[in-house]
Amino acid sequence: MPQITIDYSDLVADAFDREGFARELHEATVAIAAAKPEACKTQFRPSAYTVFGYEDPGARGHAIVHVTIGLLAGRSDETKAKLTETALELLRGHVADTGVALHASVEVRELDASYRKFDR
């Protein structure tokens, strides 16, 4: 915990400072949600094919970045909202403008009670 997953369009792959974003998001998650630094884990998942609205599937005018942050239960709605807003602001600073429309979103959710992990 926290489990962070970032899905993003290939259109922003070269413009997305993933390492810098993850580092700052981890710091924010520690500061805002009282996570332990060593517990922060981020997985990036590029998508070669995304479609926005009714656009032609071959159109290259829209890029998507969606961040999901899974936390153990117990954070207030205010804490989750602050983390969401902070993550969106960090995205603004870590995805360069490439001339395509960027659609960025963040969701902070609670991990299910069945969540378990192990480390080696």
Backbone as numpy.savetxt, mean C-alpha at the origin, in Angstrom:
# Nx Ny Nz CAx CAy CAz Cx Cy Cz
2.83 -9.32 11.78 1.97 -8.17 11.78 2.87 -6.96 11.78
2.61 -5.91 11.09 1.54 -5.82 10.11 1.92 -6.47 8.78
0.88 -6.92 8.09 1.03 -7.49 6.76 0.63 -6.42 5.75
1.57 -5.98 4.93 1.31 -4.91 3.97 1.47 -5.48 2.57
0.46 -5.28 1.74 0.50 -5.73 0.35 0.23 -4.54 -0.55
1.03 -4.41 -1.59 0.88 -3.30 -2.51 0.75 -3.83 -3.92
-0.42 -3.63 -4.50 -0.68 -3.99 -5.89 -0.52 -2.74 -6.73
0.18 -2.85 -7.86 0.39 -1.66 -8.68 0.49 -2.02 -10.16
0.03 -1.10 -11.00 0.10 -1.26 -12.45 1.53 -1.19 -12.93
1.84 -1.97 -13.93 3.16 -1.89 -14.55 3.47 -0.48 -15.05
2.43 0.28 -15.36 2.62 1.63 -15.87 3.40 2.52 -14.92
3.38 2.22 -13.63 4.11 3.04 -12.67 5.35 2.35 -12.13
5.67 1.18 -12.63 6.79 0.40 -12.07 8.08 1.20 -12.03
8.41 1.88 -13.12 9.66 2.64 -13.17 9.58 3.95 -12.40
8.38 4.41 -12.11 8.19 5.68 -11.42 7.92 5.50 -9.93
7.87 4.28 -9.45 7.49 3.98 -8.08 8.74 3.65 -7.27
9.07 4.51 -6.31 10.19 4.26 -5.40 9.69 3.31 -4.31
9.68 2.03 -4.63 9.12 1.03 -3.73 9.90 0.93 -2.42
11.22 0.90 -2.51 12.03 0.77 -1.29 11.82 1.96 -0.35
11.86 3.16 -0.91 11.65 4.35 -0.09 10.26 4.40 0.51
9.27 4.02 -0.29 7.89 4.00 0.20 7.74 3.01 1.34
8.25 1.79 1.16 8.13 0.76 2.21 8.81 1.21 3.49
10.01 1.77 3.38 10.73 2.21 4.57 9.92 3.27 5.33
9.41 4.27 4.61 8.64 5.32 5.28 7.30 4.82 5.79
6.68 3.90 5.06 5.42 3.33 5.53 5.64 2.51 6.80
6.73 1.76 6.86 7.04 1.00 8.08 7.22 1.96 9.26
7.97 3.05 9.04 8.18 4.03 10.11 6.85 4.63 10.57
5.98 4.95 9.62 4.67 5.51 9.96 3.81 4.50 10.71
3.88 3.26 10.31 3.07 2.22 10.95 3.52 2.01 12.39
4.82 2.09 12.63 5.35 1.99 13.99 4.87 3.18 14.82
4.99 4.38 14.26 4.64 5.60 15.00 3.14 5.73 15.24
2.34 5.38 14.26 0.89 5.61 14.34 0.15 4.44 14.99
0.51 3.21 14.60 -0.25 2.04 15.04 0.48 1.19 16.08
1.60 1.70 16.59 2.36 1.02 17.63 2.81 -0.38 17.22
3.15 -0.54 15.95 3.70 -1.81 15.48 5.17 -1.87 15.84
5.72 -3.07 15.88 7.15 -3.24 16.12 7.87 -3.16 14.77
8.99 -2.45 14.69 9.69 -2.32 13.41 10.00 -3.66 12.74
10.45 -4.62 13.54 10.82 -5.92 12.97 9.61 -6.73 12.50
8.42 -6.31 12.86 7.20 -7.02 12.45 6.64 -6.51 11.12
7.12 -5.35 10.67 6.60 -4.78 9.42 7.11 -5.56 8.22
6.18 -6.03 7.39 6.52 -6.80 6.20 5.69 -6.28 5.03
6.37 -5.99 3.93 5.67 -5.48 2.76 5.97 -6.34 1.55
4.92 -6.67 0.83 5.03 -7.44 -0.41 4.47 -6.59 -1.54
5.26 -6.45 -2.62 4.82 -5.69 -3.80 4.39 -6.67 -4.87
3.24 -6.39 -5.47 2.72 -7.26 -6.53 2.41 -6.43 -7.78
3.32 -6.46 -8.76 3.06 -5.73 -10.00 1.99 -6.43 -10.82
1.21 -5.64 -11.54 0.18 -6.19 -12.40 0.44 -5.73 -13.84
0.62 -6.68 -14.71 0.90 -6.35 -16.11 -0.36 -5.89 -16.84
-1.51 -6.19 -16.27 -2.75 -5.90 -16.99 -3.78 -5.33 -16.02
-4.12 -4.07 -16.20 -5.18 -3.45 -15.40 -6.10 -2.68 -16.35
-7.35 -2.57 -15.97 -8.34 -1.85 -16.77 -9.02 -0.86 -15.84
-9.24 0.34 -16.34 -9.90 1.37 -15.56 -11.20 1.75 -16.25
-12.31 1.69 -15.52 -13.60 2.11 -16.06 -13.95 1.37 -17.34
-14.36 2.13 -18.34 -14.76 1.56 -19.62 -13.68 1.71 -20.67
-12.47 2.01 -20.25 -11.41 2.26 -21.23 -11.13 1.02 -22.07
-10.58 1.24 -23.21 -10.12 0.17 -24.07 -9.04 -0.60 -23.30
-9.14 -1.92 -23.21 -8.14 -2.68 -22.44 -6.70 -2.42 -22.89
-6.51 -1.97 -24.10 -5.17 -1.67 -24.57 -4.72 -0.25 -24.27
-5.62 0.57 -23.72 -5.27 1.96 -23.42 -4.22 2.01 -22.32
-3.37 3.02 -22.39 -2.30 3.13 -21.41 -2.38 4.45 -20.65
-3.60 4.90 -20.32 -3.76 6.19 -19.71 -4.00 6.21 -18.21
-4.21 5.06 -17.58 -4.54 5.02 -16.16 -3.68 3.98 -15.45
-3.15 4.37 -14.29 -2.36 3.46 -13.45 -3.04 3.34 -12.09
-2.89 2.19 -11.48 -3.54 1.90 -10.21 -2.49 1.46 -9.19
-2.59 2.01 -7.98 -1.79 1.54 -6.85 -2.76 1.36 -5.69
-2.79 0.17 -5.14 -3.65 -0.10 -3.97 -2.81 -0.72 -2.87
-2.90 -0.14 -1.67 -2.15 -0.60 -0.51 -3.14 -1.20 0.49
-2.85 -2.40 0.95 -3.64 -3.03 2.01 -2.72 -3.24 3.20
-3.14 -2.72 4.35 -2.36 -2.86 5.58 -3.20 -3.68 6.56
-2.73 -4.87 6.88 -3.43 -5.73 7.83 -2.79 -5.63 9.20
-3.58 -5.23 10.18 -3.10 -5.08 11.56 -3.86 -6.03 12.48
-3.23 -6.41 13.56 -3.94 -7.16 14.59 -5.04 -6.28 15.16
-6.09 -6.88 15.65 -7.24 -6.15 16.18 -6.83 -5.26 17.35
-7.61 -4.21 17.55 -7.41 -3.39 18.72 -7.09 -1.93 18.43
-6.83 -1.58 17.16 -6.57 -0.17 16.83 -7.90 0.55 16.65
-7.93 1.79 17.08 -9.16 2.58 16.94 -9.38 2.96 15.48
-10.62 3.35 15.18 -10.93 3.83 13.83 -10.09 5.06 13.50
-9.83 5.90 14.48 -9.02 7.10 14.27 -7.59 6.73 13.90
-7.04 5.74 14.56 -5.68 5.28 14.26 -5.62 4.73 12.84
-6.60 3.91 12.48 -6.62 3.33 11.13 -6.78 4.42 10.07
-7.62 5.41 10.34 -7.81 6.51 9.39 -6.53 7.33 9.24
-5.85 7.59 10.34 -4.60 8.37 10.27 -3.55 7.60 9.47
-3.46 6.30 9.67 -2.50 5.49 8.92 -2.86 5.48 7.44
-4.14 5.40 7.13 -4.59 5.43 5.74 -4.19 6.74 5.08
-4.49 7.85 5.71 -4.16 9.17 5.14 -2.65 9.35 4.99
-1.89 8.87 5.97 -0.44 8.97 5.89 0.10 8.15 4.73
-0.42 6.94 4.56 0.03 6.09 3.45 -0.28 6.74 2.10
-1.45 7.35 1.97 -1.79 8.04 0.72 -0.83 9.20 0.46
-0.52 9.95 1.49 0.42 11.07 1.33 1.81 10.56 0.95
2.23 9.46 1.54 3.53 8.89 1.19 3.54 8.43 -0.28
2.43 7.86 -0.74 2.36 7.46 -2.15 2.56 8.65 -3.06
1.96 9.78 -2.72 2.11 10.99 -3.54 3.59 11.35 -3.72
4.37 11.11 -2.68 5.78 11.46 -2.73 6.69 10.40 -3.32
6.17 9.19 -3.51 7.02 8.09 -3.98 6.62 7.54 -5.35
5.60 8.11 -5.96 5.24 7.74 -7.33 5.37 9.00 -8.19
6.38 9.01 -9.05 6.62 10.18 -9.89 5.52 10.33 -10.94
5.30 11.54 -11.36 4.31 11.83 -12.39 4.86 11.38 -13.75
4.15 10.45 -14.38 4.58 9.93 -15.69 3.64 10.36 -16.80
2.67 11.19 -16.48 1.73 11.63 -17.49 0.48 10.78 -17.58
0.42 9.69 -16.85 -0.81 8.88 -16.82 -1.57 9.25 -15.55
-2.87 9.04 -15.57 -3.69 9.29 -14.38 -3.40 8.21 -13.35
-3.10 8.63 -12.13 -2.81 7.69 -11.06 -4.01 7.60 -10.13
-4.47 6.39 -9.90 -5.58 6.12 -8.99 -4.99 5.34 -7.81
-4.82 6.02 -6.69 -4.19 5.42 -5.52 -5.22 5.25 -4.41
-5.13 4.13 -3.72 -6.05 3.86 -2.61 -5.33 3.07 -1.53
-5.85 3.19 -0.31 -5.28 2.48 0.84 -6.42 1.96 1.69
-6.25 0.75 2.18 -7.20 0.17 3.12 -6.42 -0.37 4.31
-6.83 0.01 5.51 -6.28 -0.57 6.73 -7.37 -1.46 7.29
-7.04 -2.72 7.49 -8.04 -3.66 7.98 -7.45 -4.48 9.13
-8.34 -5.10 9.87 -7.90 -5.98 10.95 -7.70 -7.38 10.42
-6.62 -8.00 10.84 -6.37 -9.39 10.49 -7.40 -10.25 11.22
-7.82 -11.30 10.59 -8.79 -12.22 11.17 -8.20 -12.88 12.42
-9.06 -13.27 13.33 -8.62 -13.93 14.56 -7.87 -15.23 14.28
-8.03 -15.79 13.08 -7.33 -17.03 12.73 -5.88 -16.78 12.31
-5.46 -15.53 12.18 -4.10 -15.19 11.74 -3.06 -15.83 12.65
-2.10 -16.49 12.02 -0.96 -17.08 12.72 0.27 -16.85 11.86
1.45 -16.94 12.46 2.69 -16.81 11.69 3.78 -17.60 12.36
4.88 -17.82 11.65 6.08 -18.35 12.25 7.27 -17.72 11.56
8.37 -17.63 12.25 9.61 -17.09 11.71 10.70 -18.14 11.85
11.61 -18.18 10.89 12.76 -19.10 11.00 13.99 -18.31 11.25
